[in-house]
């Protein structure tokens, strides 16, 4: 994907998320997401806040206070934003086409981050939202190659991952196969959510780890 295609995927996913959120009951907004300790509301706020993320000096100051715990920083920012914005659906639609990213990430990271967060919201609610295949493949490749924060190659050493709906594979060892979207959830640490859609000898190891 070129730069414009990546931003188009991000914009489309923000709108998809807004459409899902628009139909939720008040109770569903408070439902746990796939992100540990994050509500649906918090994930929505995180996605909406991303185009307006603070600059590098503020992020570094927050990192010092959080002792380098960027998960805590993201969660604190999301919770604060969730409590401040009365209509996250409208905000997601307003920011959908903004081509701005946080200072400490890359466009490639933002693509898979947005894809996964849509699934973080929709799957616990029993909603099915397809993941764009080309973007899913790019996300798989990016997360597999990167280290922090997922360390996918280290966590999944001894497994061979194979997408069943597009041409992507990685690793060596016992086979684990499944849809690209579920493999991306696996690579980003959402193992329990991904497992029902995966098959192969390597899934026994994944299940034991969960």
N, C-alpha and C positions, 0 to 999 in steps of 0.2 A: 504493500500500500504506500502511496505517496502521502505527503503532508496533508493535502486537502482531503484525501479519502479518510485519513485518520480522524481529522476534526469532524468530518461528516458523521462518522460512526459515533463519536462522542456526543454530538448534538442529537442524533437520532435516539440514542440510549437515554439521554436525559429526558427527552419527550416521552419515550415509552414509560419511563419510571413515573413521570408526572401523571400520565393517564391511569396507571395502576393505582397510584396514591389517591387520585380523585374519587375513587369508588370505595375507599376504606371507611369503616366505622371508627368511632373514637377509640374503641377497644383495640382494634387492629393496629392503630398507630403505636400503641404501647406494647405490641407483641414482640417477643425476642426475635432478632434477626439471626442470620448465620454467623455474624460477628459476635464473639463472646463478649457479654456484658453490654452489647449495643442493642437498643430497641430499633424497631422499624423507623421511628421518628428520627433517631440519631443518624442512621445511615442516610436517610433522605437529606438531612441537614448537611451532612458531610459532602454529599454529591453537589448540593446546591451552593455550598460555601466555597468549593474548590476554585471556581473562576475568580473569586474575590479573596483568595488566601492572602494573609499578611506577607510583607516583604521579608527578605532574608534576615535583616537585623532583629526583627521581632521574633522570628522563628528560632534564631540562635539563642536569644534571651530566654525564651520559653524552654528550650532544650537544656539550658543550664539549670533552670529551676526544677525541671523534671528529671535531672540527672541522666540525660540522654535517652530517656524513654519516649520514643516518637509515637508509639502506640497510645501512650497516655496523652501526649500533646494532641493528637488527632481526635481522640475521644473527648477531651475537655473542650476543644474548639467546636466539635459537633454538638455536644450537649448545650453549650452556651448559645450556639446559633439556633438550635431547635427551640430554645426557650424564648428567643428574641424575635423570631420571624413568625407572624401570625398565619401566613399562608405559604407553606413550602411548595405546594403545587404550582402556584402562580410564579414563585421565584424560579423554580426549575425551568419553567417555560420561558421566563424572561432571560435567563442566563444561558439557555441551550446553545446559542450560536456564538457565545463569547469565546474567543480563542486566546485564552490566558491560562497559564498553569502555575502552580506553586513554584517558588524559586528553587526548591530542593528536589524536584523530580524532572522527568523527561516526558516528551509527548508519547513515546512508546509505553512508558509506565502508566500514563494517564489513560491510555486506551484500555489496557487490561483491567486497571483499577475500576473504571466505569462499568465495564462488562460484568465484572465479578460482583460489584455492589448492587447492580440490578438484580442479580440472582440472590444476593443476600436478603433482599426484601421480598422478592416474589415467591421463592421456594417455600419458606415457612408459612406463607399464606395459601399455599396450594395453587398458586398461579403458574402457568407455563409461559415463559417468554423465550422464544428462540434466540440463540446467540448468532450474530452474523458469522458465517463460516470463515471468511478470509480474515476477519478481525480475531476470531477465536484462534486460528492457526498462528497469527502474529503474536497473540498473547501467550500461547503455549511456548513458543520459541523464546520469547523474551524472559518469561519467568524461569524457564529451564536453564538459561544461560546466566542469569543473575545470581548473586549470593544472597546477602541480606535484603529483605528480612525473612524470606521464605526458605532459603537454603534447600531448594527442591532436590538438586542432584545429591546432596548429602543425605537428606532424609529418606530418599527413595533409591538409594544405592542398592543394587542387586535385583532391581525390577526393570523390565522392558515395557515401556508404555506405548500403546498403539491406539490411535484414534480410529474409530470404525466408520466415521462419516466424512473424513477428509484425509489427505495424504500427510500424516505427521506421525512420527515415532521418535523415541528417545530412550536412552539407557540400555542396559544389558542385564539379562537374568530371567527371573520368572515373569511370565507374561501377565500384563494387566491391560485389558482393552475396554473401550467404551467411547461414548460420544465425546467430542472435543470439549464441550461445555463442562462436562463432569470431570474430565481430566484437568481442566483449568482450575476447577474448584479443588481438586486433589492437590495440585501443585501449590496452590495458595493457602493450604492448610485446612481446608474445609472437608476433611476426609470422611466424616460421618455422613455428610450430605451427599457426597459423591458416590459412596460405596454401593447403594442399591442399583446404580446403573452400570457398574463395572463388573467384569468377569475375568476369569483366568486364574491360574494357580497362585499368582501373587496376591490375590485379594485376601487370602487367609492371613497373610502377614499384616495387611492393612487393618483387617478386622480385629486382630489381636492387639494392635497398637491402640485402636480406639477403645 
